[in-house]
Amino acid sequence: MSNSPDDLRYTKTQEWVRQCDAQVEVGITDFAQHQLSDITFLELPEVGGKFGAGDEAGIVESIKAASDVYAPVAGVITEVNVSLVAAPETINSDPYGQGWLFKMKPDNMDEVGRLMDVEQYEVSLPEKH
């Protein structure tokens, strides 16, 4: 049974995307936060920063590793979740809610629809042991 919300889109690099009117909210998946384990630090993009799809937009660090966070679509950063700077562990406890990383205005909202849906995403995950 999956705990990946079915109203989101997903990337192969473990970002999730929630469409909110003319912008999207972006975070890392539950699978990604589990792999990283205890998240201790993050580097968020600057508001106004422009990214292409797949560009490195931030970094999430844990006691085990550091992982790049990629822009899921091309666009401009409109907001970052500054509360995570003081409490990065929120990503571990609520990756699909309060643990969102940034919001962006896509250059082309159609790009969001080309990302994986929950079924495609679940199939792409390594087997759980």
N, CA, C and O atoms as a GROMACS GRO file, in nm:
protein
  516
    1MET      N    1   0.084  -0.120   0.000
    1MET     CA    2   0.000   0.000   0.000
    1MET      C    3   0.088   0.124   0.000
    1MET      O    4   0.183   0.135   0.077
    2SER      N    5   0.055   0.215  -0.085
    2SER     CA    6   0.134   0.336  -0.104
    2SER      C    7   0.090   0.447  -0.009
    2SER      O    8  -0.027   0.457   0.028
    3ASN      N    9   0.186   0.531   0.030
    3ASN     CA   10   0.148   0.651   0.104
    3ASN      C   11   0.181   0.773   0.019
    3ASN      O   12   0.195   0.884   0.072
    4SER      N   13   0.193   0.753  -0.113
    4SER     CA   14   0.215   0.863  -0.206
    4SER      C   15   0.078   0.918  -0.248
    4SER      O   16  -0.003   0.844  -0.303
    5PRO      N   17   0.052   1.046  -0.222
    5PRO     CA   18  -0.078   1.102  -0.260
    5PRO      C   19  -0.103   1.090  -0.411
    5PRO      O   20  -0.012   1.110  -0.492
    6ASP      N   21  -0.227   1.058  -0.447
    6ASP     CA   22  -0.258   1.037  -0.588
    6ASP      C   23  -0.294   1.165  -0.662
    6ASP      O   24  -0.320   1.161  -0.782
    7ASP      N   25  -0.296   1.280  -0.592
    7ASP     CA   26  -0.326   1.407  -0.659
    7ASP      C   27  -0.198   1.482  -0.698
    7ASP      O   28  -0.206   1.596  -0.745
    8LEU      N   29  -0.083   1.420  -0.678
    8LEU     CA   30   0.044   1.485  -0.708
    8LEU      C   31   0.105   1.426  -0.834
    8LEU      O   32   0.063   1.320  -0.882
    9ARG      N   33   0.205   1.495  -0.887
    9ARG     CA   34   0.289   1.444  -0.995
    9ARG      C   35   0.427   1.422  -0.937
    9ARG      O   36   0.464   1.485  -0.838
   10TYR      N   37   0.504   1.333  -0.998
   10TYR     CA   38   0.633   1.293  -0.943
   10TYR      C   39   0.742   1.293  -1.049
   10TYR      O   40   0.716   1.280  -1.169
   11THR      N   41   0.868   1.309  -1.003
   11THR     CA   42   0.983   1.304  -1.092
   11THR      C   43   1.065   1.179  -1.061
   11THR      O   44   1.051   1.120  -0.954
   12LYS      N   45   1.149   1.140  -1.155
   12LYS     CA   46   1.239   1.026  -1.134
   12LYS      C   47   1.341   1.058  -1.025
   12LYS      O   48   1.400   0.967  -0.966
   13THR      N   49   1.363   1.187  -0.998
   13THR     CA   50   1.462   1.229  -0.897
   13THR      C   51   1.397   1.252  -0.761
   13THR      O   52   1.457   1.316  -0.674
   14GLN      N   53   1.274   1.201  -0.742
   14GLN     CA   54   1.206   1.199  -0.612
   14GLN      C   55   1.152   1.333  -0.565
   14GLN      O   56   1.142   1.356  -0.444
   15GLU      N   57   1.116   1.423  -0.657
   15GLU     CA   58   1.042   1.542  -0.618
   15GLU      C   59   0.893   1.516  -0.644
   15GLU      O   60   0.857   1.441  -0.735
   16TRP      N   61   0.809   1.578  -0.564
   16TRP     CA   62   0.665   1.575  -0.591
   16TRP      C   63   0.620   1.717  -0.627
   16TRP      O   64   0.684   1.815  -0.588
   17VAL      N   65   0.510   1.725  -0.701
   17VAL     CA   66   0.459   1.853  -0.750
   17VAL      C   67   0.309   1.858  -0.727
   17VAL      O   68   0.236   1.766  -0.766
   18ARG      N   69   0.263   1.966  -0.664
   18ARG     CA   70   0.120   1.988  -0.642
   18ARG      C   71   0.081   2.115  -0.716
   18ARG      O   72   0.138   2.221  -0.692
   19GLN      N   73  -0.015   2.104  -0.806
   19GLN     CA   74  -0.058   2.221  -0.882
   19GLN      C   75  -0.153   2.304  -0.796
   19GLN      O   76  -0.250   2.252  -0.742
   20CYS      N   77  -0.124   2.434  -0.785
   20CYS     CA   78  -0.207   2.528  -0.709
   20CYS      C   79  -0.230   2.649  -0.798
   20CYS      O   80  -0.146   2.739  -0.804
   21ASP      N   81  -0.342   2.653  -0.867
   21ASP     CA   82  -0.373   2.760  -0.961
   21ASP      C   83  -0.261   2.776  -1.064
   21ASP      O   84  -0.231   2.682  -1.137
   22ALA      N   85  -0.198   2.894  -1.070
   22ALA     CA   86  -0.098   2.921  -1.174
   22ALA      C   87   0.043   2.886  -1.128
   22ALA      O   88   0.140   2.915  -1.199
   23GLN      N   89   0.056   2.823  -1.011
   23GLN     CA   90   0.190   2.783  -0.966
   23GLN      C   91   0.188   2.641  -0.914
   23GLN      O   92   0.082   2.578  -0.903
   24VAL      N   93   0.306   2.590  -0.882
   24VAL     CA   94   0.318   2.456  -0.826
   24VAL      C   95   0.398   2.461  -0.698
   24VAL      O   96   0.488   2.544  -0.681
   25GLU      N   97   0.364   2.370  -0.608
   25GLU     CA   98   0.437   2.351  -0.483
   25GLU      C   99   0.523   2.227  -0.502
   25GLU      O  100   0.479   2.129  -0.561
   26VAL      N  101   0.648   2.233  -0.452
   26VAL     CA  102   0.743   2.124  -0.476
   26VAL      C  103   0.803   2.078  -0.344
   26VAL      O  104   0.835   2.160  -0.257
   27GLY      N  105   0.819   1.947  -0.330
   27GLY     CA  106   0.886   1.892  -0.213
   27GLY      C  107   0.956   1.763  -0.253
   27GLY      O  108   0.960   1.728  -0.371
   28ILE      N  109   1.010   1.692  -0.155
   28ILE     CA  110   1.069   1.562  -0.184
   28ILE      C  111   0.975   1.453  -0.132
   28ILE      O  112   0.900   1.474  -0.037
   29THR      N  113   0.980   1.340  -0.198
   29THR     CA  114   0.887   1.231  -0.167
   29THR      C  115   0.915   1.166  -0.032
   29THR      O  116   1.023   1.182   0.026
   30ASP      N  117   0.816   1.094   0.015
   30ASP     CA  118   0.831   1.017   0.139
   30ASP      C  119   0.944   0.916   0.122
   30ASP      O  120   1.023   0.895   0.214
   31PHE      N  121   0.953   0.853   0.005
   31PHE     CA  122   1.060   0.758  -0.022
   31PHE      C  123   1.197   0.827  -0.006
   31PHE      O  124   1.288   0.772   0.056
   32ALA      N  125   1.210   0.948  -0.062
   32ALA     CA  126   1.337   1.020  -0.055
   32ALA      C  127   1.373   1.056   0.089
   32ALA      O  128   1.488   1.040   0.130
   33GLN      N  129   1.276   1.105   0.166
   33GLN     CA  130   1.308   1.142   0.304
   33GLN      C  131   1.344   1.019   0.386
   33GLN      O  132   1.426   1.027   0.477
   34HIS      N  133   1.283   0.903   0.355
   34HIS     CA  134   1.319   0.778   0.424
   34HIS      C  135   1.462   0.738   0.392
   34HIS      O  136   1.537   0.697   0.480
   35GLN      N  137   1.500   0.751   0.264
   35GLN     CA  138   1.636   0.716   0.222
   35GLN      C  139   1.739   0.805   0.291
   35GLN      O  140   1.845   0.759   0.333
   36LEU      N  141   1.707   0.934   0.303
   36LEU     CA  142   1.800   1.028   0.366
   36LEU      C  143   1.804   1.010   0.517
   36LEU      O  144   1.908   1.031   0.579
   37SER      N  145   1.696   0.971   0.576
   37SER     CA  146   1.670   0.962   0.720
   37SER      C  147   1.669   1.101   0.781
   37SER      O  148   1.610   1.191   0.721
   38ASP      N  149   1.731   1.124   0.895
   38ASP     CA  150   1.713   1.249   0.970
   38ASP      C  151   1.771   1.371   0.896
   38ASP      O  152   1.893   1.388   0.889
   39ILE      N  153   1.682   1.453   0.842
   39ILE     CA  154   1.724   1.573   0.767
   39ILE      C  155   1.768   1.681   0.865
   39ILE      O  156   1.696   1.714   0.960
   40THR      N  157   1.887   1.735   0.840
   40THR     CA  158   1.948   1.830   0.934
   40THR      C  159   1.969   1.969   0.877
   40THR      O  160   1.985   2.065   0.952
   41PHE      N  161   1.969   1.982   0.745
   41PHE     CA  162   2.000   2.111   0.683
   41PHE      C  163   1.945   2.112   0.542
   41PHE      O  164   1.936   2.008   0.477
   42LEU      N  165   1.907   2.231   0.494
   42LEU     CA  166   1.870   2.242   0.354
   42LEU      C  167   1.908   2.377   0.299
   42LEU      O  168   1.917   2.476   0.371
   43GLU      N  169   1.930   2.378   0.172
   43GLU     CA  170   1.961   2.499   0.098
   43GLU      C  171   1.849   2.517  -0.003
   43GLU      O  172   1.830   2.433  -0.091
   44LEU      N  173   1.776   2.627   0.010
   44LEU     CA  174   1.661   2.653  -0.076
   44LEU      C  175   1.698   2.753  -0.186
   44LEU      O  176   1.791   2.831  -0.168
   45PRO      N  177   1.628   2.750  -0.298
   45PRO     CA  178   1.656   2.848  -0.404
   45PRO      C  179   1.610   2.987  -0.362
   45PRO      O  180   1.534   3.003  -0.267
   46GLU      N  181   1.657   3.088  -0.433
   46GLU     CA  182   1.616   3.225  -0.405
   46GLU      C  183   1.487   3.256  -0.479
   46GLU      O  184   1.466   3.213  -0.592
   47VAL      N  185   1.399   3.332  -0.412
   47VAL     CA  186   1.277   3.378  -0.476
   47VAL      C  187   1.318   3.464  -0.596
   47VAL      O  188   1.406   3.551  -0.584
   48GLY      N  189   1.255   3.440  -0.708
   48GLY     CA  190   1.289   3.511  -0.831
   48GLY      C  191   1.388   3.436  -0.918
   48GLY      O  192   1.410   3.472  -1.034
   49GLY      N  193   1.448   3.329  -0.862
   49GLY     CA  194   1.541   3.248  -0.939
   49GLY      C  195   1.470   3.174  -1.051
   49GLY      O  196   1.359   3.124  -1.032
   50LYS      N  197   1.533   3.169  -1.167
   50LYS     CA  198   1.475   3.101  -1.282
   50LYS      C  199   1.549   2.970  -1.306
   50LYS      O  200   1.672   2.966  -1.307
   51PHE      N  201   1.474   2.864  -1.324
   51PHE     CA  202   1.531   2.731  -1.341
   51PHE      C  203   1.471   2.662  -1.461
   51PHE      O  204   1.354   2.682  -1.494
   52GLY      N  205   1.551   2.580  -1.526
   52GLY     CA  206   1.500   2.491  -1.630
   52GLY      C  207   1.458   2.361  -1.565
   52GLY      O  208   1.501   2.331  -1.453
   53ALA      N  209   1.376   2.284  -1.633
   53ALA     CA  210   1.337   2.153  -1.580
   53ALA      C  211   1.461   2.068  -1.562
   53ALA      O  212   1.541   2.053  -1.654
   54GLY      N  213   1.479   2.012  -1.442
   54GLY     CA  214   1.594   1.927  -1.413
   54GLY      C  215   1.714   2.002  -1.357
   54GLY      O  216   1.813   1.940  -1.319
   55ASP      N  217   1.706   2.135  -1.351
   55ASP     CA  218   1.817   2.212  -1.293
   55ASP      C  219   1.821   2.192  -1.142
   55ASP      O  220   1.717   2.178  -1.078
   56GLU      N  221   1.940   2.192  -1.085
   56GLU     CA  222   1.955   2.183  -0.940
   56GLU      C  223   1.899   2.311  -0.878
   56GLU      O  224   1.943   2.421  -0.911
   57ALA      N  225   1.803   2.295  -0.787
   57ALA     CA  226   1.737   2.411  -0.726
   57ALA      C  227   1.764   2.421  -0.576
   57ALA      O  228   1.734   2.524  -0.516
   58GLY      N  229   1.819   2.318  -0.516
   58GLY     CA  230   1.845   2.320  -0.373
   58GLY      C  231   1.917   2.194  -0.330
   58GLY      O  232   1.947   2.107  -0.412
   59ILE      N  233   1.943   2.186  -0.200
   59ILE     CA  234   2.011   2.071  -0.143
   59ILE      C  235   1.943   2.035  -0.011
   59ILE      O  236   1.908   2.123   0.068
   60VAL      N  237   1.925   1.907   0.012
   60VAL     CA  238   1.874   1.857   0.139
   60VAL      C  239   1.984   1.769   0.198
   60VAL      O  240   2.032   1.676   0.132
   61GLU      N  241   2.024   1.799   0.322
   61GLU     CA  242   2.128   1.720   0.387
   61GLU      C  243   2.072   1.649   0.508
   61GLU      O  244   1.986   1.700   0.579
   62SER      N  245   2.124   1.527   0.529
   62SER     CA  246   2.084   1.449   0.645
   62SER      C  247   2.208   1.398   0.714
   62SER      O  248   2.321   1.427   0.673
   63ILE      N  249   2.188   1.323   0.821
   63ILE     CA  250   2.302   1.265   0.892
   63ILE      C  251   2.372   1.162   0.804
   63ILE      O  252   2.488   1.128   0.829
   64LYS      N  253   2.303   1.111   0.700
   64LYS     CA  254   2.360   1.008   0.613
   64LYS      C  255   2.420   1.062   0.483
   64LYS      O  256   2.522   1.011   0.436
   65ALA      N  257   2.358   1.164   0.424
   65ALA     CA  258   2.397   1.206   0.290
   65ALA      C  259   2.343   1.345   0.258
   65ALA      O  260   2.260   1.400   0.330
   66ALA      N  261   2.392   1.399   0.147
   66ALA     CA  262   2.336   1.522   0.092
   66ALA      C  263   2.274   1.485  -0.043
   66ALA      O  264   2.329   1.402  -0.117
   67SER      N  265   2.162   1.545  -0.075
   67SER     CA  266   2.093   1.514  -0.199
   67SER      C  267   2.049   1.642  -0.266
   67SER      O  268   1.995   1.732  -0.202
   68ASP      N  269   2.072   1.650  -0.397
   68ASP     CA  270   2.026   1.766  -0.471
   68ASP      C  271   1.874   1.759  -0.488
   68ASP      O  272   1.816   1.650  -0.496
   69VAL      N  273   1.813   1.876  -0.493
   69VAL     CA  274   1.671   1.887  -0.524
   69VAL      C  275   1.664   1.958  -0.659
   69VAL      O  276   1.729   2.061  -0.679
   70TYR      N  277   1.587   1.903  -0.751
   70TYR     CA  278   1.581   1.955  -0.886
   70TYR      C  279   1.447   2.022  -0.914
   70TYR      O  280   1.344   1.980  -0.863
   71ALA      N  281   1.451   2.125  -0.997
   71ALA     CA  282   1.328   2.189  -1.043
   71ALA      C  283   1.254   2.089  -1.132
   71ALA      O  284   1.312   2.041  -1.229
   72PRO      N  285   1.130   2.056  -1.100
   72PRO     CA  286   1.058   1.956  -1.178
   72PRO      C  287   1.015   2.007  -1.316
   72PRO      O  288   0.997   1.929  -1.410
   73VAL      N  289   0.999   2.137  -1.327
   73VAL     CA  290   0.959   2.202  -1.453
   73VAL      C  291   1.036   2.332  -1.464
   73VAL      O  292   1.093   2.380  -1.366
   74ALA      N  293   1.036   2.390  -1.583
   74ALA     CA  294   1.099   2.521  -1.602
   74ALA      C  295   1.009   2.628  -1.543
   74ALA      O  296   0.887   2.622  -1.557
   75GLY      N  297   1.070   2.727  -1.477
   75GLY     CA  298   0.990   2.835  -1.422
   75GLY      C  299   1.068   2.920  -1.325
   75GLY      O  300   1.190   2.908  -1.314
   76VAL      N  301   0.996   3.006  -1.255
   76VAL     CA  302   1.053   3.102  -1.162
   76VAL      C  303   1.006   3.070  -1.020
   76VAL      O  304   0.888   3.042  -0.998
   77ILE      N  305   1.098   3.076  -0.925
   77ILE     CA  306   1.065   3.052  -0.784
   77ILE      C  307   0.983   3.170  -0.732
   77ILE      O  308   1.025   3.285  -0.744
   78THR      N  309   0.866   3.140  -0.674
   78THR     CA  310   0.779   3.246  -0.622
   78THR      C  311   0.779   3.252  -0.469
   78THR      O  312   0.746   3.356  -0.411
   79GLU      N  313   0.816   3.141  -0.404
   79GLU     CA  314   0.814   3.136  -0.258
   79GLU      C  315   0.900   3.020  -0.212
   79GLU      O  316   0.909   2.917  -0.279
   80VAL      N  317   0.964   3.036  -0.096
   80VAL     CA  318   1.035   2.925  -0.034
   80VAL      C  319   0.981   2.905   0.106
   80VAL      O  320   0.931   2.999   0.168
   81ASN      N  321   0.990   2.784   0.157
   81ASN     CA  322   0.937   2.751   0.289
   81ASN      C  323   1.045   2.782   0.394
   81ASN      O  324   1.120   2.694   0.436
   82VAL      N  325   1.051   2.909   0.435
   82VAL     CA  326   1.156   2.953   0.527
   82VAL      C  327   1.146   2.885   0.663
   82VAL      O  328   1.247   2.877   0.734
   83SER      N  329   1.030   2.837   0.702
   83SER     CA  330   1.017   2.769   0.832
   83SER      C  331   1.102   2.642   0.838
   83SER      O  332   1.138   2.597   0.947
   84LEU      N  333   1.136   2.585   0.722
   84LEU     CA  334   1.216   2.463   0.720
   84LEU      C  335   1.362   2.488   0.757
   84LEU      O  336   1.431   2.397   0.802
   85VAL      N  337   1.409   2.611   0.740
   85VAL     CA  338   1.548   2.642   0.774
   85VAL      C  339   1.572   2.615   0.922
   85VAL      O  340   1.675   2.559   0.960
   86ALA      N  341   1.476   2.655   1.006
   86ALA     CA  342   1.488   2.632   1.151
   86ALA      C  343   1.444   2.492   1.192
   86ALA      O  344   1.485   2.442   1.296
   87ALA      N  345   1.361   2.428   1.109
   87ALA     CA  346   1.308   2.296   1.145
   87ALA      C  347   1.308   2.203   1.023
   87ALA      O  348   1.202   2.162   0.977
   88PRO      N  349   1.428   2.170   0.971
   88PRO     CA  350   1.432   2.084   0.851
   88PRO      C  351   1.373   1.946   0.872
   88PRO      O  352   1.335   1.879   0.775
   89GLU      N  353   1.366   1.901   0.997
   89GLU     CA  354   1.309   1.769   1.026
   89GLU      C  355   1.161   1.759   0.991
   89GLU      O  356   1.106   1.650   0.985
   90THR      N  357   1.096   1.875   0.967
   90THR     CA  358   0.957   1.877   0.923
   90THR      C  359   0.942   1.796   0.794
   90THR      O  360   0.838   1.735   0.771
   91ILE      N  361   1.045   1.795   0.710
   91ILE     CA  362   1.039   1.718   0.585
   91ILE      C  363   1.023   1.570   0.617
   91ILE      O  364   0.952   1.499   0.545
   92ASN      N  365   1.087   1.521   0.723
   92ASN     CA  366   1.074   1.380   0.762
   92ASN      C  367   0.934   1.349   0.813
   92ASN      O  368   0.878   1.245   0.780
   93SER      N  369   0.877   1.438   0.893
   93SER     CA  370   0.749   1.409   0.956
   93SER      C  371   0.629   1.440   0.867
   93SER      O  372   0.523   1.380   0.885
   94ASP      N  373   0.643   1.532   0.771
   94ASP     CA  374   0.528   1.572   0.689
   94ASP      C  375   0.575   1.611   0.548
   94ASP      O  376   0.559   1.726   0.507
   95PRO      N  377   0.632   1.513   0.472
   95PRO     CA  378   0.691   1.547   0.343
   95PRO      C  379   0.591   1.603   0.241
   95PRO      O  380   0.630   1.681   0.154
   96TYR      N  381   0.464   1.565   0.250
   96TYR     CA  382   0.365   1.610   0.153
   96TYR      C  383   0.280   1.727   0.203
   96TYR      O  384   0.187   1.770   0.134
   97GLY      N  385   0.310   1.777   0.322
   97GLY     CA  386   0.232   1.887   0.379
   97GLY      C  387   0.322   2.003   0.414
   97GLY      O  388   0.368   2.077   0.326
   98GLN      N  389   0.348   2.020   0.544
   98GLN     CA  390   0.431   2.131   0.591
   98GLN      C  391   0.576   2.122   0.545
   98GLN      O  392   0.652   2.218   0.560
   99GLY      N  393   0.616   2.007   0.490
   99GLY     CA  394   0.753   1.988   0.445
   99GLY      C  395   0.779   2.030   0.301
   99GLY      O  396   0.882   1.994   0.245
  100TRP      N  397   0.685   2.104   0.240
  100TRP     CA  398   0.710   2.151   0.102
  100TRP      C  399   0.833   2.242   0.102
  100TRP      O  400   0.861   2.308   0.201
  101LEU      N  401   0.906   2.244  -0.008
  101LEU     CA  402   1.031   2.320  -0.015
  101LEU      C  403   1.016   2.457  -0.080
  101LEU      O  404   1.059   2.558  -0.025
  102PHE      N  405   0.955   2.459  -0.199
  102PHE     CA  406   0.939   2.588  -0.268
  102PHE      C  407   0.820   2.584  -0.362
  102PHE      O  408   0.767   2.478  -0.395
  103LYS      N  409   0.779   2.703  -0.404
  103LYS     CA  410   0.672   2.715  -0.503
  103LYS      C  411   0.733   2.784  -0.624
  103LYS      O  412   0.823   2.866  -0.613
  104MET      N  413   0.681   2.749  -0.740
  104MET     CA  414   0.729   2.812  -0.861
  104MET      C  415   0.615   2.832  -0.960
  104MET      O  416   0.516   2.760  -0.960
  105LYS      N  417   0.633   2.933  -1.045
  105LYS     CA  418   0.540   2.959  -1.154
  105LYS      C  419   0.600   2.898  -1.279
  105LYS      O  420   0.699   2.949  -1.332
  106PRO      N  421   0.541   2.788  -1.328
  106PRO     CA  422   0.596   2.722  -1.446
  106PRO      C  423   0.586   2.809  -1.571
  106PRO      O  424   0.491   2.886  -1.588
  107ASP      N  425   0.686   2.796  -1.658
  107ASP     CA  426   0.680   2.864  -1.788
  107ASP      C  427   0.566   2.806  -1.870
  107ASP      O  428   0.501   2.877  -1.947
  108ASN      N  429   0.541   2.676  -1.853
  108ASN     CA  430   0.437   2.607  -1.928
  108ASN      C  431   0.373   2.503  -1.836
  108ASN      O  432   0.435   2.402  -1.803
  109MET      N  433   0.250   2.528  -1.795
  109MET     CA  434   0.183   2.439  -1.701
  109MET      C  435   0.166   2.298  -1.759
  109MET      O  436   0.150   2.202  -1.684
  110ASP      N  437   0.168   2.285  -1.892
  110ASP     CA  438   0.156   2.152  -1.954
  110ASP      C  439   0.270   2.060  -1.912
  110ASP      O  440   0.253   1.938  -1.911
  111GLU      N  441   0.386   2.116  -1.878
  111GLU     CA  442   0.500   2.034  -1.834
  111GLU      C  443   0.463   1.951  -1.711
  111GLU      O  444   0.511   1.839  -1.695
  112VAL      N  445   0.378   2.007  -1.623
  112VAL     CA  446   0.339   1.937  -1.501
  112VAL      C  447   0.268   1.807  -1.536
  112VAL      O  448   0.291   1.704  -1.474
  113GLY      N  449   0.182   1.812  -1.636
  113GLY     CA  450   0.107   1.694  -1.678
  113GLY      C  451   0.194   1.585  -1.738
  113GLY      O  452   0.152   1.470  -1.747
  114ARG      N  453   0.315   1.621  -1.779
  114ARG     CA  454   0.406   1.521  -1.837
  114ARG      C  455   0.485   1.446  -1.728
  114ARG      O  456   0.552   1.346  -1.758
  115LEU      N  457   0.478   1.492  -1.607
  115LEU     CA  458   0.546   1.422  -1.497
  115LEU      C  459   0.468   1.294  -1.464
  115LEU      O  460   0.354   1.278  -1.505
  116MET      N  461   0.531   1.205  -1.388
  116MET     CA  462   0.467   1.078  -1.355
  116MET      C  463   0.347   1.096  -1.263
  116MET      O  464   0.349   1.177  -1.171
  117ASP      N  465   0.241   1.018  -1.290
  117ASP     CA  466   0.130   1.013  -1.194
  117ASP      C  467   0.168   0.911  -1.087
  117ASP      O  468   0.275   0.850  -1.094
  118VAL      N  469   0.083   0.893  -0.989
  118VAL     CA  470   0.119   0.809  -0.874
  118VAL      C  471   0.145   0.664  -0.915
  118VAL      O  472   0.235   0.600  -0.860
  119GLU      N  473   0.068   0.612  -1.010
  119GLU     CA  474   0.090   0.473  -1.053
  119GLU      C  475   0.227   0.458  -1.119
  119GLU      O  476   0.301   0.365  -1.089
  120GLN      N  477   0.260   0.550  -1.210
  120GLN     CA  478   0.390   0.545  -1.277
  120GLN      C  479   0.503   0.561  -1.175
  120GLN      O  480   0.606   0.494  -1.183
  121TYR      N  481   0.481   0.651  -1.080
  121TYR     CA  482   0.583   0.676  -0.978
  121TYR      C  483   0.606   0.550  -0.894
  121TYR      O  484   0.721   0.510  -0.872
  122GLU      N  485   0.499   0.487  -0.848
  122GLU     CA  486   0.512   0.368  -0.763
  122GLU      C  487   0.587   0.256  -0.836
  122GLU      O  488   0.669   0.186  -0.776
  123VAL      N  489   0.560   0.239  -0.965
  123VAL     CA  490   0.626   0.135  -1.044
  123VAL      C  491   0.777   0.167  -1.056
  123VAL      O  492   0.859   0.076  -1.065
  124SER      N  493   0.812   0.296  -1.056
  124SER     CA  494   0.952   0.337  -1.075
  124SER      C  495   1.037   0.316  -0.950
  124SER      O  496   1.160   0.317  -0.957
  125LEU      N  497   0.973   0.296  -0.835
  125LEU     CA  498   1.048   0.280  -0.710
  125LEU      C  499   1.117   0.144  -0.703
  125LEU      O  500   1.065   0.045  -0.755
  126PRO      N  501   1.234   0.139  -0.639
  126PRO     CA  502   1.297   0.008  -0.617
  126PRO      C  503   1.207  -0.077  -0.526
  126PRO      O  504   1.131  -0.024  -0.445
  127GLU      N  505   1.216  -0.206  -0.541
  127GLU     CA  506   1.138  -0.295  -0.456
  127GLU      C  507   1.167  -0.268  -0.309
  127GLU      O  508   1.282  -0.249  -0.269
  128LYS      N  509   1.062  -0.266  -0.230
  128LYS     CA  510   1.080  -0.244  -0.085
  128LYS      C  511   1.114  -0.376  -0.019
  128LYS      O  512   1.049  -0.478  -0.044
  129HIS      N  513   1.217  -0.374   0.064
  129HIS     CA  514   1.260  -0.498   0.132
  129HIS      C  515   1.236  -0.484   0.280
  129HIS      O  516   1.265  -0.576   0.356
   0.00000   0.00000   0.00000
